[in-house]
Amino acid sequence: MIKLKNVSFTYADAPNKALNNLTVSIPKGSFVAIVGDNGAGKSTFCKLLNGIIPHFIDGDLTGAIFLEGEEIRQKSPATIAKKIGYVYQDFENQIIRPKVLDDASYGLLNEGEKNYEAMTLEVLATLDLAHLADEYVWQLSGGQKHLLALAGVLVMAPEIIVLDEPVAQLDPFHANKIYENLAYLNQKLGKTILVIEHNSEFIGRYCDSVLLMKEKQISWFLPTKMALQKVEELINAGVYPPQVTLLAHEMIKKGHQKSQLLPINQTEALDFMPDVSLYSSSPSKSTLDQSMRRMPFIEFKKMTITYPRINEQPKKVIDQLDLTIRQGEKIAIIGNNGAGKSSLMKLCVGLIKPTQGQMILDQLDGLQMKTEEIAERIGYVYQNAENMFIEDSIEKDIAFSLKARGVKDYKKRTQRLLEQFDLIEIRNRDGRLLSGGQMRRASLAIGISLEPTCLLLDEPTASLDLATRKKITQTLKSLTTAIETIVIATHDMQLVCEWAERIIVMNN
């Protein structure tokens, strides 16, 4: 059992507390979802549990933290690590070996486990990574790297597993697979699971309790069924309840259904709404014909992308692709991890070159254009927002490209972007030290600083709470007045439904 008693923590040199007087007991064998808005203290709370705070992160820690009745601060990080496995939000920092099998088995090798290879391959198979065992880690997609970080934890068979946003960058298939495996570890093997999660659909289906953090404190710790009834409170705390729960809540408010316990998953929803009439879809006018009349902006013809592999045949990630993106379109690219979504975006901006094929960009041969010429037409915001920051302040990062290209009024344009993306108060802060939502807003400002015709966004809402996600969605809608064409790669189907006019599905 994990127990915290009157725990507070302040990071070194920080003016305010990151955690304020936490008291909670988490029973052994629980499956707990930790929820709350960005900056509520969720990640800091979890870093207390495995000794990262205070052993590696300095600050003022008061109160007591117990693991199985013993004070954690009296244990070494190595001792704690045998009991508690942790998958970080910035999971790429956990990957330290060049090949998939090497990295996943690293902990077992340190323990001198003779059967390390078979044990590791078994875990890789459960996560659908066994076929990548001999791949180099830099050849993996972001989602596959996330699975690899989890594999490195699971092979050690810890009693407690803590995961910070475990499915934020995974496609629906692999996200479900992760939670099915976590449920097996919890229900069959008695493991204690703690997940920091914004996706309440998984909470309603798999977790047995929910811990809400608000303003650096624990607001409540309740069974999942009770927790997800608090629809208004969750929304105010930056958490989306499951869609079936929201629907039922609205039906009761509008008198279409009698007041009762709200469903928290699809199975319960069927029982809640047995007599609701089903309507055939209303006729709607397609925007496809209108879109097809627009001028092409990017055209791919027989496009193939391969990545070299040492001592092996090159890996083909895009094969004979024919695709046209037209001026003024709002497009969502969806598909499984490793389908080639990010590679396609990097190809558009000249970061990678194709093995064969043509790319016509704005009526010109895109493959013959210099990267800086492309950058004047296309802005690209990386999947990992941290990759957008190269200076020591947001203001300098936004101004960087403008100054490099000799834009005379760069100061005025930088100020306008700081105001547009609500960055004035943090203009002097290092972008790498911001919250997830602040990073996204800052990276968008950098991405459109050169006023491109087209903007490419890779996973723009990953790991964001409800309020921040809404801001990003509103920002995307507002950008259409200044930027003609916007393309996003995403697993966020709610964003796709709310924003996109056209969907491109990539697979195999």
C-alpha positions, 0 to 999 in steps of 0.5 A: 500500500502507498500512503502519503501524510501531509505531503507538500513539495516546492521545487528549488527556486520556485516561488510557489508549492507544486504540491500542497498538503497531500494525504491519501492511501492507495490500497494494494491491487488498485487501478487508479486514474489520476486526473486534473488539468495541466499544472495541477501537480499530477506528475510531481505527485507520481515522482514522489512515489518512486523517489525521483523526488527528493533523490534526484530533484531538489526542493523542499519536501515535508510530510511522510510517504510510506511504501508497504509501511516503510518511509520511502525517503529511507530507501535508495532509488535502486530499492524503490525501482524494484517495487515501482516501475515508472513510464514517464511522460517524456518517455524517450528519455528512458530509451538508452540502448540502440536496438529494441531488444537491447533496450527492453532487456536492459534492466534484466541484464543489470540484474544478471537474468540468464533468461533475459531474451525469452522474457523480453521477447514475451513482453514485446509480443504482448505489446505488438513489438516482437517483430521490431526486436532487431530494429534500431530505436531511431527507426521507430515511430513516436507511438512505438517508442512509447510502447518500448518504454513500457516494455522496459518497465514490464520486464522487471515485473514491479509490484506497482506500475506508474504511467504518465499519459500511457496512450497519449501518442498511440493509435486506438488499437495500441491504446486499447492493447495497452489498457488490456495488458494493464487490466491483466496485470491488475486483475490476474497478477494483482499489480497496483496500477496508477495512470495519469490520464486525460482520456476518460473513455479508458478510465470508465472501462478499466480503472476502479478508482479516480483521484482528482488533483486540483490546484496542487491538492487532492480534491477527492479519491473515489470509486470510478462509478461515483467519480464520473458522475461528477460531470460538472466538477470534472469539466471545471477541473479540465477533464472530459467525462466519457462521451456516453456519460456526457450524452446521458447527462445532457439527456437528463438535463433536457428531460429526455431521461429520468434522473439516475446513475449515469453510464460510464462506458458503452455497455452501461449506455445500452442499458441506460438508453434502451428506448431511445429512438434511432434516426437515420442520418440526415441528408447533408451536402458534401463539401468534397465537390467544392474542395476538388475544385480548388487548386492543388497546393501539394501533389504526391505522385508515386511517392515512396519513402524508405529508411536505411537499416544497417545490414538489412533491407531498407524499411519502406514507410510509404509506398507508391503514394498518390495524394493531392492536398488542395488550397484552403483545405482543413485535413486530418491524417489518421492511422496506426503508429508507424503508418507514415504520418510524421514521415509524410509531414517531414517530406513536405518540409524537406526534412527527409527525401523520398526514394522515388516519386514526385512532389509538386509544391505550389506548382513547382518541383518541391524536391528541387526547392531549398528547405528555406524556400519551403519554409516560406510556404509551409510551417511545421510543428513537431509531434514533440513540441520541445523540438521547436525550442532552440533559444532560452526564451519563447520571445527569442524562439519566435523571433529567430526565423524572422531575424534569420530571414532579415524581416525588418519588423520582426519585433512587431510581428513577434509581439503580435504572436505573443499576444495572439497565443496568450504568451505575454506573461511567459515570454521570457521563459525557456520553452522546454520548461513550460507546461504541455499546453504552454508548449503547444501554444508557443510551438504554434506561434513559432510555426506560423511566424513566417506567415506560411500558406500551409501549416502542418501539425503533428499531434497538436492535442496530445497530453492536453487537458480539456481547457487547453485542448479547447483553446488549441481547437479554437486556435486552429479554427481562428488560424484559417483566416490567416493560413489557407491550408492546415493539415494535422496528424492525430489520434484525437478523433474528437478533434477530427470530428470538430475541426476537419473537413477531409480525412486521410487514412494511412495504413500499412 
